[in-house]
Amino acid sequence: MTPAAALDAVIADVRSHPVDAGPGGFFTALRHIDLLSHLALRFAGDAHYHLDSAHETGSAWHPVEALTNTAVPLSKAQYHYAQAMVPLAMLSKPNPDMSTAARLHDIEHHCPMRMHLHAAAQSLDDARTTLRTPTPARPPSPTAPPPVTTSEQTASRRAR
């Protein structure tokens, strides 16, 4: 599976299992973090493989840069899911109290949860954009300059 196909599969899975404020939301968010962690690990492994290939064969570096640049928004998505865990934990507790104060307390947790889940979804969109954006080819490394001649080498050449 290509990196783009793997990213699309994870994004489709995450979107087909939305996180809600109920008791299952906490575990759904944990599952999303798990999927994103595995994907980021795969991208890091693929980048390392391409990096080794680039050094050994002189092949293009662009897969390395695309994979590592995509890992950044994936990490941001993981961060936002982790930040949503506290409000999710609070909202998943059974609360028989349906008073106005209890409902306002739930709203305090609901807003940051939604904010972080929205930011996580945005980060996944950024990851898709980053992976699909072509990276410019790196110019070949310049060759080493010729060694500088010293005065001793110059003197020995004159003496010949």
Summary of the structure (lengths in Angstrom):
residues: 160
radius of gyration: 25.9
end to end distance: 65.7
largest distance: 102.7
contacts: 415
relative contact order: 0.14
helix: 76%
strand: 0%
